Amino acid sequence: QVELVESGGGLVQAGGSLRLSCVASGIIFSSNVMGWYRQAPGKQRELVAAISSGGRTNYADPVKGRFTISRDNAKTTVYLQMNSLKPEDTAVYYCKLTNLGYGGYEYDYWGQGTQVTVSS
């Protein structure tokens, strides 16, 4: 079992910055992917950014150049630095961890989510 605890959300004006953190605890495989997803009202949950245990990153096009994902493997913590925030970034942001095992085994764990609101 894995527990994910997010923090760092809040209300910010357009153009501002926020930093989200997600601490993972429990049974975490050495090979894993941690990521941030978001869900705005009336919309589907979507990938924001992800980072593998090896450090490979992936970003959604709308956040490229503005958001940076990083991780501290020793602390099993993932961060999302969000700069130049826009009202359309408003959403609940969820942390996700995927354990990767042999033979294509994958299992996902989700955090509770943290609200990010960007005012215009």
Buried (B, 14 or more C-beta within 10 A) or exposed (E): EBEBBBEBBEEBEEEBEBBBBBBBEEEBBEEBBBBBBBBBEEEEBEBBBBBBBEEEEEBBEBBEEBBBBBBEBEEBBBBBBBBEBBEEBBBBBBBBBBBBEEEEEEEEBBBEBBEBBBEE
